[in-house]
């Protein structure tokens, strides 16, 4: 038997051999596998004794454990603020974590507020002098957004079902507000084409989470299927737009996508941006993540993709079919001896 590893730059077509890559390395490891029906192996005893003890003792074990650089919580998957897109952004990986960048509400305590890619005013909009200023972790706030593949392996890719984990803070007490004793609502949206020009962004509604006061931090999850940005707009020239870099591309085969949480008090109108809301208790935050497009195999026929599949932590299991793309790294081969 054998295991083959194909490692190359900038190409994602899956196959056991490469022919035209410029930067690549292909290596195999062969190993014998015993037939279960064969007699057990017999290991002969050593005919001569081993040498004497070593003169230098082995080093004692370290007092503290070694650091695991592959830990999912490493900085590799923690977002960094993007000065161009104006929100936290992760490079390509199996998940994306906003870290502490969204912790807070408005310019009073949130880093780089308002953290929205299309200048949605949300928590940092102009307020009248009589309007109250929200207080962090007493009033509503979006604390964290994480998006991950279901198995946390392989890069975030189109046609892949993913899970968004969202942490919000519920108001401690709403009884003294001008519109008292209402609940807060978090409207979740997704865009497969995250650009810094609001006119070009299409937000797709995913879910609304209702949050009652006094819960403290509240965590909920939403599942959905990543779409290709080629599905947005005119599909006839989508491939040309990709190659020309005119639609939010970062590299040859990836795109920037985003998830948005529009969270506010008594915000019963579903909207991606609360432009017509005068309540001070609103926090709108985005998280941008890089998605593998693999446009070299895109044929323009996406009728079979269930892009509207949605499951939340509070819902029962839904019967649905999702088409996953697997980008193989290890390819097992059967070798006859």
C-alpha positions as CSV (number, residue, x, y, z in Angstrom):
1,X,0.0,0.0,0.0
2,X,1.0,3.6,-0.3
3,X,0.1,7.1,0.6
4,X,0.7,10.0,-1.8
5,X,1.0,13.7,-0.9
6,X,0.6,16.3,-3.7
7,X,1.7,19.7,-2.5
8,X,1.6,22.7,-4.9
9,X,0.9,26.4,-5.2
10,X,-2.3,28.0,-6.4
11,X,-4.0,24.9,-7.9
12,X,-6.9,23.0,-6.4
13,X,-7.8,20.5,-9.1
14,X,-7.8,17.1,-7.4
15,X,-5.9,14.2,-9.0
16,X,-3.2,11.6,-8.3
17,X,-0.6,13.2,-10.6
18,X,0.3,16.8,-11.7
19,X,1.6,17.7,-15.1
20,X,1.6,21.5,-15.5
21,X,2.2,23.0,-12.0
22,X,5.2,25.3,-11.7
23,X,5.7,24.9,-7.9
24,X,4.9,21.4,-6.6
25,X,6.2,18.4,-4.8
26,X,4.9,14.8,-5.0
27,X,6.0,12.2,-2.5
28,X,4.9,8.6,-1.8
29,X,5.3,6.4,1.3
30,X,5.0,2.7,0.8
31,X,4.2,0.3,3.6
32,X,3.4,-3.4,3.9
33,X,0.1,-4.6,5.1
34,X,-0.4,-8.1,6.5
35,X,-3.1,-10.3,5.1
36,X,-5.5,-11.2,8.1
37,X,-5.7,-14.7,6.8
38,X,-1.9,-15.3,6.8
39,X,-0.3,-16.9,9.8
40,X,0.9,-14.6,12.6
41,X,4.4,-13.2,12.3
42,X,7.1,-14.7,14.5
43,X,9.8,-12.4,15.8
44,X,13.1,-14.2,16.6
45,X,14.7,-13.6,20.0
46,X,17.9,-11.6,20.1
47,X,20.9,-13.9,20.0
48,X,23.3,-11.6,21.8
49,X,22.7,-9.2,24.7
50,X,22.3,-5.5,24.2
51,X,25.2,-3.2,25.1
52,X,25.6,-1.8,28.6
53,X,23.6,1.2,29.9
54,X,24.2,4.6,28.3
55,X,26.8,6.8,30.0
56,X,24.8,10.0,29.8
57,X,21.2,9.9,31.3
58,X,18.3,11.0,29.1
59,X,16.9,14.5,29.6
60,X,14.1,14.8,32.2
61,X,10.7,15.7,30.8
62,X,9.9,19.4,30.5
63,X,8.0,21.0,33.3
64,X,5.5,22.6,31.0
65,X,3.7,21.1,28.0
66,X,5.0,21.9,24.6
67,X,2.9,24.3,22.5
68,X,0.7,22.8,19.8
69,X,0.9,25.1,16.8
70,X,-2.0,23.2,15.1
71,X,-4.4,24.2,17.9
72,X,-7.6,25.5,16.4
73,X,-7.5,28.4,18.8
74,X,-4.1,29.6,17.4
75,X,-3.9,33.0,15.7
76,X,-4.1,31.4,12.3
77,X,-7.9,31.4,12.5
78,X,-8.4,34.6,14.5
79,X,-9.5,37.6,12.4
80,X,-7.5,40.7,11.9
81,X,-9.0,44.1,11.2
82,X,-9.0,44.9,7.4
83,X,-8.4,48.6,6.7
84,X,-9.9,48.3,3.2
85,X,-13.1,46.4,4.1
86,X,-13.5,48.0,7.5
87,X,-14.3,44.9,9.4
88,X,-12.5,41.8,10.9
89,X,-11.3,39.4,8.2
90,X,-9.7,35.9,8.2
91,X,-7.5,34.3,5.6
92,X,-8.5,30.9,4.1
93,X,-8.9,28.2,6.8
94,X,-11.3,25.7,8.3
95,X,-12.9,28.4,10.5
96,X,-12.8,32.1,11.3
97,X,-13.0,33.7,14.8
98,X,-13.6,37.4,15.4
99,X,-11.6,37.1,18.7
100,X,-12.0,40.3,20.7
101,X,-12.4,42.7,17.7
102,X,-16.2,42.9,18.0
103,X,-16.3,42.9,21.8
104,X,-18.0,46.2,22.8
105,X,-20.7,48.4,21.4
106,X,-20.2,51.6,19.3
107,X,-17.1,53.8,19.3
108,X,-17.2,53.9,23.1
109,X,-15.7,50.4,23.7
110,X,-15.6,48.5,20.4
111,X,-12.4,48.5,18.4
112,X,-12.7,50.0,14.9
113,X,-16.4,50.6,15.2
114,X,-18.8,50.2,13.5
115,X,-17.1,47.1,11.9
116,X,-19.5,47.0,8.9
117,X,-18.2,46.7,5.4
118,X,-20.9,48.7,3.6
119,X,-21.0,51.7,6.1
120,X,-24.1,50.5,7.8
121,X,-24.4,53.0,10.6
122,X,-25.8,50.6,13.2
123,X,-24.3,51.2,16.6
124,X,-22.1,54.1,15.6
125,X,-24.7,56.3,13.8
126,X,-25.3,59.9,14.8
127,X,-27.4,60.2,17.9
128,X,-29.2,63.2,19.3
129,X,-27.9,64.8,22.5
130,X,-30.9,63.4,24.3
131,X,-30.3,59.9,23.2
132,X,-28.8,57.5,25.7
133,X,-25.4,56.0,25.1
134,X,-25.4,52.2,25.4
135,X,-23.3,50.8,28.2
136,X,-21.2,47.7,27.4
137,X,-22.5,44.5,29.0
138,X,-25.5,46.2,30.4
139,X,-27.2,46.9,27.1
140,X,-27.3,44.9,23.9
141,X,-24.0,44.1,22.1
142,X,-22.6,41.6,19.6
143,X,-19.6,40.0,21.4
144,X,-18.3,37.4,19.0
145,X,-18.9,35.7,15.6
146,X,-17.3,32.4,14.6
147,X,-17.8,30.5,11.3
148,X,-16.5,27.0,10.9
149,X,-16.8,23.9,8.7
150,X,-18.8,21.2,10.4
151,X,-15.8,18.9,10.9
152,X,-13.3,21.8,11.3
153,X,-11.1,20.2,8.5
154,X,-10.4,21.5,5.1
155,X,-10.8,25.2,4.0
156,X,-14.1,27.0,3.9
157,X,-15.4,26.2,0.3
158,X,-18.4,26.9,-1.9
159,X,-21.2,24.4,-1.7
160,X,-20.0,23.5,1.8
161,X,-22.4,23.5,4.8
162,X,-21.0,25.6,7.6
163,X,-22.0,26.7,11.0
164,X,-21.9,30.2,12.4
165,X,-21.7,30.6,16.2
166,X,-22.9,34.0,17.4
167,X,-22.5,35.4,20.9
168,X,-24.6,38.4,21.9
169,X,-25.3,40.1,25.2
170,X,-28.9,40.6,26.3
171,X,-29.9,43.8,28.1
172,X,-29.9,43.5,31.9
173,X,-33.2,45.4,32.4
174,X,-35.5,47.1,29.9
175,X,-38.3,48.2,32.3
176,X,-37.1,51.8,32.4
177,X,-36.7,52.3,28.7
178,X,-39.1,54.6,26.7
179,X,-40.5,51.4,25.0
180,X,-40.3,49.1,28.0
181,X,-40.3,45.3,28.5
182,X,-39.6,44.3,24.9
183,X,-37.2,41.7,23.7
184,X,-34.2,42.1,21.5
185,X,-33.7,40.5,18.1
186,X,-30.6,39.5,16.2
187,X,-31.1,39.3,12.4
188,X,-28.4,37.2,10.7
189,X,-27.4,37.9,7.1
190,X,-24.8,36.4,4.7
191,X,-23.1,37.8,1.6
192,X,-21.0,35.8,-0.9
193,X,-19.6,39.0,-2.4
194,X,-18.1,41.1,0.4
195,X,-16.7,44.4,-1.0
196,X,-16.1,47.8,0.5
197,X,-18.7,49.3,-1.8
198,X,-22.2,49.0,-0.3
199,X,-23.9,49.2,-3.7
200,X,-22.3,45.9,-4.8
201,X,-23.1,43.8,-1.7
202,X,-26.1,41.5,-1.7
203,X,-27.1,40.4,1.8
204,X,-29.1,37.2,2.1
205,X,-31.3,36.7,5.1
206,X,-30.6,33.6,7.2
207,X,-32.2,33.8,10.6
208,X,-33.7,35.9,13.4
209,X,-32.8,35.0,17.1
210,X,-35.1,36.4,19.8
211,X,-33.3,37.3,23.0
212,X,-35.1,38.0,26.3
213,X,-33.6,40.4,28.8
214,X,-31.5,39.3,31.7
215,X,-29.8,36.3,30.0
216,X,-26.3,37.8,30.0
217,X,-24.3,36.3,27.2
218,X,-26.5,34.3,24.8
219,X,-25.0,31.9,22.2
220,X,-26.9,30.6,19.2
221,X,-25.8,28.8,16.0
222,X,-27.0,29.0,12.4
223,X,-26.1,26.5,9.6
224,X,-26.1,27.4,5.9
225,X,-24.4,26.6,2.6
226,X,-21.7,28.8,1.2
227,X,-22.4,30.1,-2.3
228,X,-20.1,31.1,-5.0
229,X,-20.0,34.8,-5.7
230,X,-20.4,33.8,-9.4
231,X,-24.0,33.0,-8.4
232,X,-24.6,36.7,-7.8
233,X,-25.5,39.0,-10.6
234,X,-25.0,38.2,-14.3
235,X,-23.8,34.6,-14.6
236,X,-22.8,35.0,-18.2
237,X,-19.8,37.1,-17.4
238,X,-19.1,35.8,-13.9
239,X,-15.9,33.9,-14.9
240,X,-14.6,37.0,-16.6
241,X,-15.3,39.1,-13.5
242,X,-13.4,36.6,-11.4
243,X,-10.3,36.6,-13.6
244,X,-10.3,40.4,-13.9
245,X,-10.5,40.7,-10.1
246,X,-13.6,42.9,-10.3
247,X,-15.5,41.0,-7.6
248,X,-13.9,40.9,-4.2
249,X,-11.1,38.4,-5.2
250,X,-8.1,37.7,-3.0
251,X,-5.8,35.5,-5.1
252,X,-6.7,33.3,-8.1
253,X,-9.3,31.0,-6.6
254,X,-10.8,32.6,-3.5
255,X,-13.3,35.3,-2.7
256,X,-14.2,37.3,0.4
257,X,-17.5,36.5,1.9
258,X,-19.2,37.8,5.1
259,X,-21.7,37.2,7.8
260,X,-23.6,40.1,9.5
261,X,-25.5,40.3,12.8
262,X,-27.9,43.2,13.1
263,X,-28.9,43.1,16.8
264,X,-31.1,45.6,18.5
265,X,-33.8,46.2,21.0
266,X,-37.4,45.8,19.8
267,X,-36.1,45.6,16.3
268,X,-39.0,43.7,14.9
269,X,-38.5,44.8,11.3
270,X,-36.1,42.3,9.5
271,X,-33.4,44.3,7.9
272,X,-29.6,44.0,7.2
273,X,-29.1,47.6,8.3
274,X,-31.3,49.5,10.8
275,X,-31.2,52.8,9.0
276,X,-34.8,53.7,10.1
277,X,-34.3,52.7,13.7
278,X,-33.9,55.5,16.3
279,X,-33.2,53.2,19.3
280,X,-29.7,53.6,20.7
281,X,-29.6,49.9,21.7
282,X,-28.4,48.5,18.3
283,X,-25.1,46.8,17.4
284,X,-24.3,45.8,13.8
285,X,-21.1,43.8,13.2
286,X,-19.7,41.9,10.2
287,X,-17.1,39.1,10.0
288,X,-15.3,38.6,6.7
289,X,-13.8,35.2,5.7
290,X,-12.0,33.9,2.7
291,X,-13.7,31.1,0.8
292,X,-12.2,28.7,-1.7
293,X,-14.0,29.1,-5.1
294,X,-12.2,26.6,-7.3
295,X,-13.5,28.3,-10.3
296,X,-11.5,26.2,-12.7
297,X,-14.2,23.5,-12.4
298,X,-17.1,25.9,-12.3
299,X,-19.6,25.0,-15.1
300,X,-22.2,27.5,-14.3
301,X,-24.8,24.9,-13.4
302,X,-25.7,25.2,-9.8
303,X,-29.3,24.0,-9.9
304,X,-28.5,21.1,-7.7
305,X,-27.0,23.2,-4.8
306,X,-29.3,23.5,-1.8
307,X,-28.1,27.1,-1.0
308,X,-31.0,27.8,1.3
309,X,-30.5,25.0,3.8
310,X,-30.7,26.3,7.3
311,X,-30.5,24.6,10.7
312,X,-30.2,26.4,14.1
313,X,-29.4,25.1,17.6
314,X,-33.0,25.6,18.7
315,X,-34.5,23.7,15.7
316,X,-35.0,20.0,15.3
317,X,-32.9,18.0,12.8
318,X,-34.1,18.8,9.3
319,X,-33.9,16.2,6.5
320,X,-31.9,17.8,3.7
321,X,-29.3,17.1,1.1
322,X,-26.2,19.2,0.9
323,X,-23.5,18.8,-1.8
324,X,-20.0,19.0,-0.3
325,X,-16.8,19.5,-2.2
326,X,-13.8,17.6,-0.7
327,X,-10.4,18.8,-1.5
328,X,-8.1,15.8,-0.9
329,X,-4.6,16.2,0.4
330,X,-3.8,12.5,1.1
331,X,-4.7,10.1,-1.6
332,X,-4.5,6.4,-0.6
333,X,-3.3,4.1,-3.4
334,X,-3.5,0.3,-3.5
335,X,-0.2,-1.3,-4.6
336,X,0.1,-4.9,-5.5
337,X,3.2,-6.8,-4.1
